């Protein structure tokens, strides 16, 4: 299976320091929905792995989260693609769960649900914790500059890390998709 794992907020849709709390606040980044559809057409399965601590903090409820995910799926389907699965951690950082990135629990669930190994597949994120969770499972880290990506890139430049030295950086998800499809 050719699998790509995407973070949600800041990669597929606009991020907010005040949390994305409703379907109206869930706004796709330019070109992200089309990029997912293009990757699907090229034979890639796309899954989303996202921390959603706003759920555990009471900023929104499960119905709100499902409405956001329904909107995302519908937009991707309208563009000719599909999302193979959406996996989320509802916990706040102080809950110390194993599914909250940077821990790999969410990715373990993806492997179990899809009955596959994610070793060697791309994980696209905008934060250090996304990249760290992917590295833990042997994924190829990809950083996008959207969302918190610029801040994360500055962190990596200011404090280089050997384990993240191979991280590829793109302006956005569409830029990553164009690169990957051009080198496939």
Secondary structure, DSSP 8 states (H G I E B T S, - for coil): --EEEE-SBTTTB---TT---STTT--B-TTHHHHHHHHHHTT-EEEEEEE-HHHHTTSS-HHHHHHHHHHHHHHHHHTT---SEEEEE---GGG--SSSTTSSHHHHHHHHHHTS--TT-EEEESSHHHHHHHHHTT-EEEEESTTTHHHHHHHHHHT--GGGTT-EEESSHHHHHHHHHH--
